[in-house]
């Protein structure tokens, strides 16, 4: 290694400027003609740094994302974040597509940009179901299946206590959020009726087993207000297994968004602000939130593309409690059969075959036939008399 390369370069160039032949200079210094030519070209008499080393990094990087695109990605991410809607790489990619950004960065590039600027968060892996097969209710077309649940009670400052009846359409992810001040029978009827006027009447609605939905445990065959409302409107209610709220996972996730993006974010001082704010959040969710399962579309765009004729309530005012018992229709109760081989239908027990131990079964109550039919994997395995009271 040469001890003083800068001095050597200065000395070589000075000899060249004095008229010495390049061949002689290169031979005495054991250097090539290209080396001498390089430093002669770089020589600047007024710049003492001309003989110093320069960076060898390329001045152009054809494969690197342009700075303008990086700034656009950061601004779009900030905009989505400030709007309290999804702001991951996929959401940013969809937004850039609509903005006709060229060149359009890939998802991998967007993720790298976000990571480079510390705009990422840790994610968990996709859930993989395990264990006993579950007869899940699947939304095939808009309003084929809804999931519904209560959020609350929640409180405003002061004595105002309220609930929110949240409903989601499984096919389009459209959400309905109805403000209620109790979970009485009439409130349940009013809540579903109001949401059906906005989302349409579904074919199936899935709920948990709280008495506001299924009715009094004292009269398990009495058909609670939700069952009666549904059957009178050709809707089939589904009741998930007891103590398994994850079976209503879609609406449970919607509840989390409602809590985080609305209740925890918006300051409200009274009933009017709460009611208008809830409806505004519903519109924002349905018109702005994008879902991967919808191919990056919003719920309202997904609904429009399906071109399905929805059914809405014919009457503006909801039915009054008590609703007359329906004479036709079906409702379904999903249960896990434990080691005691008992089927629990809202507190009433039925003994089933030992072969059904540790299996999920669907108990379908046919109101017209007054029968309870038991299904395993869509195959009927048992049947009971079920006189409605």
Buried (B, 14 or more C-beta within 10 A) or exposed (E): EEEEEBEBBBBBBEBBEEEEEBEEBBEEBEBEEEBBEEBBEBBEEEEEEBBEEEEEEEEEEEEEBEEEBBEBBBEBBEEBEEEBBBBBBBBBBBBBEEEEBEEEBEEEBBBBBBEEEEBBEEEEEEEEEEEEEBBBBEBEEBBBBBBBBBBBEEEBEEEBEBBBBBBBBBBBBBBBBBBBBBBEBBBBBBBBBBBBBBBBBBBBBBBBBEEBBBBEEEEBBBBBBBBBBBBBBEBBBBBBBBEBBEBBEBBBEBBEBBBEBBBEEBEBEEEEEBBEBBBEBBEBBBEBBBBEEBEBBBBBBBBEEEEBEBBEBEEEEBBEBEBEBBEEBBBBBBBBBEEEBEBBBBEEEBEBEEEBEEBBBBBBBBBEEEBBBBBBEEEEBBEBEBEEE
